[in-house]
Amino acid sequence: MSHVFTTREKILLLVCAVLFVGIFYYEFAYKYFKTQLTNYDVTDIQTELDTEQVVALRLTQMQKYLEEHKNDSYGTVEPYNNLSNEVAALGEILDGNATDINIAWSEPTASDSTVRRTATVSFNAANYETARNIVTNIANLKYRCIISDLQLNSSESNMASSQVSVSLSVTFYETTEGATDTNGLVTEEKEK
């Protein structure tokens, strides 16, 4: 029994064979690789890697900045109760440079061994440059402090030549380590 396939039958068998190979490839190769590809999707890992690289870059930049400025002085943290020295330092800066001076001190508060004491300061300066020099000198005090809520106002549009009203808050930092007493110190409650 030897049957000779006609051209039409050969083409039909060839089409069936190609169709069979295509279905076999789709079912057992393509679907499998697609499933494996989704299992090993690296977009989340790539995003995490990018984030870590940015963090590492920022850390390197911060370390470089700290290394470059390690000898800069930002004031010393004195033992608690350094109020008289802080008042004297502010007085030296403001004396003769400002008028209508008003300083209001808040109660010192302690958190662990860190003591914060805020002074709300307001004064008038002859012009913007004088006001700027006063604020810069306060920021560069030998006692560690941070300036916040800085406001400059003038009744005229040109601050360079008109009187300037200044208000600011200065938070001085002290420590309970080495303090002879802690009278008058308000202790903050720790959040649990």
Secondary structure, DSSP 8 states (H G I E B T S, - for coil): ------HHHHHHHHHHHHHHHHHHIIIIIIHHHHHHHHHT--HHHHHHHHHHHHHHHHHHHHHHHHHHTTT----B-EES--HHHHHHHHHHHHTTTEEEEEEEE---EEETTEEEEEEEEEEEESSHHHHHHHHHHHHT-SB-EEEEEEEEE-SSS-TTTS-EEEEEEEEEEEESTT-S--TT-EE-----
